[in-house]
């Protein structure tokens, strides 16, 4: 079984995604559900997973900051690679593009 965590500040979304999709039929086990990236980060310091599904726009630590942290860790919390899925709505996509633009300008 592949190990999966779900991160979304909307408890309804996180719970629905974790509880109502037949993950086990597809070879996944939902290890935990988190409501912000920081709490997930703390978990990932002690555990490895195969897949992370994270919201982009969240309080405390958003999905972009979490992805950056994972990159800085050399993806050590991810077993065998870097599968991070950042689904979102249009407003979240705009937030993502703004964050990427700032990062690119800062790196220049």
N, C-alpha and C positions, 0 to 999 in steps of 0.2 A: 504494500500500500504506500502511495505517495502521501506525504504529510503536507497539510495546507493550513494557512491561517487567513482569516478575513478581518480586514480593518475598515471600519466605517463609523463615523460619529453619529450616524442615524441608526439607533438601536434596532428599529424596525427593519431597515434594509439589511443590516448585518445578520440579524436573527433569521430573517426570511431566506436570505442567500445560504446561510449555514444549515438551516433546518429543512428547507423544502426542495432543494435540488438534490437529486439522488447521487451524491458524491461517491458513495461506496460502490455503486454499480459501475462507476468509471475508474475505480482504482484509487480513490482519494479518501483520506480520513481527515476531517476537520479537527485540528488539534485544539485551536482556541479561536475566539472572536474578541477583537479589541475595538475600542471606541476612539482611540487616537494613536498616532504613530509612536509617541514616546513610550507608552505602555507596551506596545508591540516590540519596540527596540529593546526594552529591558528583558522581555521574554527571549528575544533572539540572541541576547548575550549568553544565554545558558542552553539554548536549544537550536537545533537545525531543522529546517523545513525544506520542502521541495518546491512549493509554490506559495506566493503571497498575492492575494487579491486585496488591493487597497484603494480607498477613495483618494482623490487628489486633494480636495479642499477640506481640511479638518482643523480644529483648534489644537493647541499645544504643539504638535509636530505634524505637518501635513505630509501627504504622500510623496511629494517631491523631495522634501527634507529626508524622509525615510529612505527613498531610493538613493539619495546622495550618501547617506550614512552607510547603506549596504555597499555601495561602490567603494567607499573609503575603507571598509572592512575587508575588501577583496572578495566580497560575496561569501565570506566564511560562514555566515549564518544560513546560507543556502546550500543545501546538499547538491554538489555536482553542477553548479551553474548559477545563472542569474535570472530565473523566471519571475518577473514581477509584472503584474497586470494592474494598470491604473485606469479603470473605467471611470467615466464621468459624463455629466450632462454638459450642455453648451457653456454654461457659466464656469464649470470646472475646467473645460478645455481652454477658455479664455485665460483663466488663472494660470494654467500650465504654460501657455504661450508667453504670458507676461513674465513668469519666473524664469523661463528659458532665455528670454530676451535680456533680462537683467544679468543673468549668469554669463551670457556671451559678451555683453558689454564690459562686465567686470574683468573678464579674462583677457580682453584686448589691450 
